């Protein structure tokens, strides 16, 4: 699930909803009378806008002894099912072999120090290294020492501009809650400072390097930090060497409790920049505060929630923004904050057919990363908007970056694809060319695999791109085991991304397909909006059309086609099960949003109403109710299903998966299994140690293979 600068959650029970607890009924009935409350064991019927809606497993929302017993039994049953799949260890072995190579990130420079992440292959967490001016490298921070099992993870780092002090965030068991700590880089000694109750915020250093700006919430009052609502995020300044209780409140908006704050300090240190968001809405307000004038107040430069505004840099009072204001694919504008009326805004780089993915000012140039039919493209412009050159890329894939500073004459970027691992390149402005900075030594040959892009027609005729990857030599005879992974929401673009596990799937003879559904940002904000609110069905239809294309083109057939999606993609899986179960042999909803009528009542769920709408809204309720996976399950035969979640997921709380899995087990009329895979000491996915990732992929692949009617080979050939 996308997190903007803020994601919190709504109150437990919204005004205007009546609850009636009676015997469960499978079909809604109209009830325009006064809402009533009755009870019959655990079954619930909730009257929403005159419609009675069954919620038979409401009790699984509560952390009771009964719920704990149910979870324990489901964990045991799921584990036993997966453990009994013959030769599953062969998948573990092949993924482990492929995973075991050195991984080095693009570097970033602070003062005289250069920092980078390195993983020797199978370390639970990547290690942060620092190289000093004398060329000597040492460990700056090793997250593997945080805990014995690797479930305490590094959630972020921020280094002071002089390179002398390192701030780092820590997350336990995958929770979104973070605690931030500080280290003296030269000595490696930990400082006494600690910042608590932080979510969705980094620590941003002041230009004098003596403190950080950050956003936090008040400590939860409800007693359950993993489920209680979070409102009223506040911006503070922490001075190094002091207690958090002494931190200075910089900005708050108690009258706008759903506002969240993204924080940045301009590269010259002259301005504090505040991105004001509401939930996961891609639009934001933009405020700033002078850090040069001691008594300066926060200025509401862009006070309306009308478009996205991403600060790129400034020349004194001239602020440069990437925005989609009247430009769904993005453009670059210049705004003089002393003369900021819209009529005075100047377009520097106009909107193009290809949407802007990211942008940075480096060497007094705009370096712009575009998406051209989902694939990366990198272009360099002068500060007046004149195009200097397109950067020659090593192939068709994803670009991460650019990474660099305005004062430098070079930058880094990372290239990868579904068959090529991340390689870091360094671009030199003096030569206009790129050279390899770091390239991994891998145990397979990328040329043995094919990754092709196709375009297919959705239900309404919309052309949708899809990447299909497989090992050379497979036959398009309609018999290939195929995994269709997708997301489709929150303006998140599914660009090519390398994973050793995907190579293992292809080595097994599998096809890996990823369609770029509406709801993402692959074609700009208009593509995103085509999959929001009451247009969410477009996302589902795009996905079904992808499955039908793979079948029609003889890649596979329904008996060997698996569906997989996470978070918002888990919602897609739930819709797939309730709308088109005949298309797939196996479906895996992972950490999914599956109760579309109550998601806004837990943790950060309220923030997603800017994407989905809310059942609290009488006009939006019918569309949500029409596709809500939990509420559309009925007694019929379903494909093999593994519902996946984790006990510390405080983004999409596990109650979604619990309720959906329980009801699906009740409604299953066929012979295919419906199991739960519930991880312990894990969250929504971030910070998961390597061993847990490998185990998860092995369970996914073995579950699919087994339910395709195939036997996992005793050894997977290279």
Beta strands, then each sheet from edge to edge (+ up, - down):
strand 1: 18-20
strand 2: 45-48
strand 3: 51-54
strand 4: 103-104
strand 5: 108-110
strand 6: 113-119
strand 7: 127-131
strand 8: 137-142
strand 9: 152-159
strand 10: 165-172
strand 11: 178-184
strand 12: 190-198
strand 13: 204-205
strand 14: 211-216
strand 15: 234-239
strand 16: 248-251
strand 17: 259-265
strand 18: 271-278
strand 19: 285-290
strand 20: 299-302
strand 21: 309-315
strand 22: 318-323
strand 23: 331-336
strand 24: 346-349
strand 25: 355-362
strand 26: 365-372
strand 27: 375-382
strand 28: 387-390
strand 29: 398-403
strand 30: 410-416
strand 31: 423-428
strand 32: 433-438
strand 33: 449-457
strand 34: 463-471
strand 35: 482-485
strand 36: 511-515
strand 37: 561-566
strand 38: 586-590
strand 39: 640-646
strand 40: 674-679
sheet 1: 1+ 2- 3+
sheet 2: 4+ 6- 5+
sheet 3: 4+ 6- 7+ 8-
sheet 4: 9+ 10- 11+ 12-
sheet 5: 13+ 14- 15+ 16-
sheet 6: 17+ 18- 19+ 20-
sheet 7: 21+ 22- 23+ 24-
sheet 8: 25+ 26- 27+ 28-
sheet 9: 29+ 30- 31+ 32-
sheet 10: 33+ 34- 36+ 35+ 37+ 38+ 39+ 40+
end
